[in-house]
């Protein structure tokens, strides 16, 4: 099967800093690196490295050819990425010595994906394929509705969190993943806790405490692996991509989550985003 990812593509400028800058504070950066990033691109690379066939639906500006080439190198099918007049999205990421991060994103081309391009891309999708999206892009609700009508499985990573869009997405979802803070914000917006949401499978990530799956039975906890954290950037996207790749291969949810937990643990031991996401062989060999 195929995972169709309507997702953001960013140029990630990562700066090492002694601590996250406070309001009004100016810091000297200790290092600077440029990586391929964006929640969507990270998820696509993670799923591809987890041995799934991934078609990325997105947009870049005239300055973004390098990002398409990089995604292709990592095994992502990029034929559904279009070029628009808006500049490619980029992010400024501060990574502190303790591994915490702060991020500013310029959305750029990610929010200018043409509706006709989305529809044309999905004409090649098949019943049973996965459609996934998040909030760095436009057309989430349109894409989810169309995918559901086509008999696809619909997954949604509710980040960056927007309660109004998330409420609109709920009727079309088979799978929802969000972190603990986002789950609480969604409860405030809807009055529903994760097991009460009208979604078949809900996964709440808990950072260093792992993840909790709310399915048809009792909640299932999947513990995190204890590792030395150097950079948490992209760990959640890596986790999500690996979960979807496992589900696409027909794995039970708990097995997919356990594999994803290993991938996420490896990811936080590395500096960078899409460029350093571990492949399936590394994940399977990991025993931490």
C-alpha positions in Angstrom: 0.0 0.0 0.0 1.0 3.7 0.0 1.1 6.4 2.6 0.0 9.8 1.0 1.4 12.6 3.2 0.0 16.1 2.8 2.9 17.7 4.6 5.1 20.7 5.2 8.6 21.0 3.7 11.0 23.3 5.5 14.6 24.4 5.4 15.6 24.0 9.1 18.3 26.4 10.4 19.5 24.9 13.7 21.5 26.9 16.1 23.1 25.4 19.2 22.7 27.7 22.2 23.6 27.5 25.9 19.9 27.9 26.8 16.6 28.9 25.1 16.6 32.7 24.8 14.4 34.6 27.2 12.3 37.5 25.9 14.6 40.4 25.0 17.7 38.3 25.4 20.4 38.1 22.8 22.7 35.0 22.7 25.7 34.0 20.7 25.0 30.8 18.8 27.5 28.0 19.4 26.9 26.3 16.1 24.7 26.4 12.9 23.5 23.7 10.6 21.1 23.6 7.7 18.8 20.5 7.5 15.8 19.3 5.6 12.8 19.6 7.9 9.1 20.3 8.3 6.8 18.0 10.2 5.5 16.6 6.9 9.0 16.0 5.4 10.1 14.4 8.7 7.1 12.0 8.7 7.7 11.1 5.1 11.3 10.3 5.6 10.6 8.4 8.7 7.9 6.3 7.0 10.2 5.7 4.0 13.1 4.7 6.2 10.7 2.3 8.0 10.2 0.6 4.6 6.9 2.1 3.6 6.1 3.5 0.1 5.4 7.2 0.7 4.0 9.8 -1.7 4.6 13.3 -0.4 2.0 16.0 -1.4 3.3 19.5 -0.9 4.8 22.6 -2.3 8.1 24.5 -2.4 9.2 27.8 -4.0 11.7 28.2 -6.7 14.4 28.0 -4.0 13.3 24.5 -2.9 14.6 22.1 -5.5 17.3 20.9 -3.1 14.5 19.8 -0.7 12.8 17.7 -3.3 16.1 16.1 -4.3 16.9 15.4 -0.6 13.5 13.7 -0.1 14.1 11.6 -3.2 17.5 10.5 -1.9 15.8 9.3 1.3 13.3 7.1 -0.6 10.3 9.4 -0.7 8.2 9.6 -3.9 8.2 13.3 -4.7 6.1 13.4 -7.9 3.3 15.1 -6.0 5.4 18.0 -4.8 4.6 21.2 -6.9 6.4 24.5 -7.2 4.6 27.7 -6.3 5.6 31.4 -6.4 5.8 31.6 -2.6 9.2 31.0 -1.0 9.9 27.6 0.5 9.0 27.4 4.2 11.8 27.7 6.7 12.4 27.3 10.5 14.7 28.8 13.0 15.5 26.3 15.7 17.3 26.9 18.9 18.7 23.7 20.6 19.9 24.2 24.1 22.6 22.2 25.9 20.0 20.2 27.8 18.3 19.1 24.5 15.3 21.4 24.7 14.3 23.4 21.7 12.4 26.5 20.6 11.2 26.9 17.0 10.0 29.8 14.8 8.5 28.7 11.5 7.8 30.8 8.4 5.1 28.8 6.6 5.7 30.0 3.1 4.8 27.6 0.3 3.4 25.1 2.8 0.3 27.2 3.1 -0.1 27.8 -0.6 -0.7 24.2 -1.9 -3.3 24.5 -4.7 -6.5 22.6 -4.2 -6.4 21.3 -7.7 -3.0 19.9 -7.1 -4.2 18.0 -4.0 -7.2 16.5 -5.9 -5.1 15.5 -8.9 -2.5 13.8 -6.7 -5.1 11.7 -4.9 -6.6 10.4 -8.1 -3.8 7.8 -8.0 -4.5 6.7 -4.5 -6.3 3.4 -3.8 -8.8 2.1 -1.3 -6.9 1.1 1.9 -4.0 3.5 1.4 -3.2 5.9 4.2 -3.7 9.6 4.0 -1.9 11.7 6.7 -1.6 15.4 7.3 -0.7 17.9 10.0 -1.2 21.7 10.5 1.9 23.1 8.8 -0.1 23.0 5.5 -3.4 24.2 4.1 -6.2 21.9 2.8 -6.1 19.5 5.7 -9.9 19.2 6.1 -10.5 19.1 2.3 -7.8 16.3 2.0 -9.1 14.3 4.9 -12.7 14.4 3.6 -11.7 13.4 0.1 -9.5 10.6 1.3 -12.2 9.2 3.6 -14.7 9.3 0.7 -12.2 7.3 -1.4 -12.0 4.6 1.2 -8.5 5.6 2.5 -7.4 5.4 6.1 -7.0 8.9 7.5 -4.4 9.9 10.0 -3.8 13.3 11.6 -1.0 14.7 13.7 -2.6 17.6 15.4 0.4 19.9 15.4 1.0 22.8 15.5 -2.2 22.6 17.5 -5.3 24.5 16.3 -8.5 23.5 18.2 -10.8 24.7 15.4 -9.1 22.8 12.6 -8.8 19.7 14.9 -12.5 19.7 15.6 -13.2 20.0 11.9 -11.0 17.0 11.2 -12.4 14.6 13.8 -15.3 13.2 11.7 -12.9 12.0 9.0 -10.2 10.4 11.1 -9.3 6.7 11.7 -6.1 7.7 13.6 -5.2 10.8 15.7 -1.9 11.4 17.3 -1.1 14.3 19.6 1.0 15.1 22.7 -0.2 15.4 26.3 -0.6 19.2 26.1 -2.5 19.1 22.9 -4.8 16.3 24.3 -5.7 18.6 27.2 -6.3 21.6 24.8 -8.5 19.4 22.7 -10.5 18.3 25.8 -11.0 22.0 26.7 -12.2 22.7 23.1 -14.5 19.7 22.8 -15.3 18.5 26.3 -14.0 15.1 25.3 -11.0 13.2 26.6 -9.1 10.9 24.3 -11.2 7.7 24.8 -14.3 9.8 24.2 -13.3 11.2 20.8 -15.1 9.8 17.7 -11.9 8.3 16.4 -11.0 4.6 16.1 -7.4 5.0 17.4 -6.0 7.9 19.4 -2.4 8.0 20.5 -1.2 10.5 23.1 2.6 10.9 23.2 4.1 11.5 26.7 7.6 12.5 25.9 10.1 10.7 28.2 7.2 8.6 29.6 6.4 7.0 26.2 2.9 6.9 24.7 -0.7 5.8 25.5 -3.0 4.2 22.9 -6.8 4.6 23.3 -8.4 2.0 21.0 -11.4 -0.3 21.4 -10.3 -1.8 24.7 -8.5 -0.5 27.8 -5.7 2.1 27.2 -2.3 0.6 26.4 0.9 2.2 27.6 4.1 1.9 25.6 7.1 2.9 27.6 9.9 5.1 26.2 13.5 3.9 26.1 16.0 5.7 28.4 18.7 7.3 26.3 21.0 10.4 26.6 19.0 13.2 25.0 20.9 15.7 22.8 18.1 17.1 20.6 14.3 16.4 20.7 13.7 18.1 17.3 11.8 15.8 15.0 11.4 13.0 17.5 7.6 13.1 17.5 7.5 13.2 13.7 9.8 10.2 13.5 7.5 8.3 16.0 4.5 9.1 13.9 6.1 8.1 10.6 7.2 4.8 12.1 3.7 4.1 13.5 2.1 4.7 10.2 4.6 2.6 8.3 3.9 -0.3 10.8 0.2 0.0 10.3 0.6 0.2 6.6 2.4 -3.1 6.7 -0.5 -4.6 8.7 1.2 -4.6 12.1 -1.0 -4.5 15.2 -1.1 -1.1 16.8 0.9 -2.0 19.9 3.7 -3.6 17.8 3.8 -0.5 15.6 4.0 1.7 18.6 6.9 -0.3 20.2 8.9 0.0 17.0 8.2 3.7 16.8 9.3 4.1 20.4 12.7 2.7 19.4 12.9 5.0 16.4 12.1 8.0 18.6 14.7 7.1 21.2 17.4 6.8 18.5 16.3 10.2 17.1 16.8 12.2 20.3 20.4 11.0 20.5 21.2 12.9 17.2 21.4 16.5 16.2 19.2 17.3 13.2 15.9 16.6 11.6 15.0 14.6 8.5 18.6 14.0 7.6 19.3 11.9 10.7 16.2 9.9 11.1 17.2 6.2 11.7 16.4 3.5 9.2 14.6 0.3 10.0 17.7 -1.8 10.3 19.1 0.6 13.0 15.8 0.6 14.8 15.5 -3.2 14.8 19.0 -3.6 16.1 18.4 -1.0 18.9 18.2 -2.7 22.3 18.3 0.3 24.6 
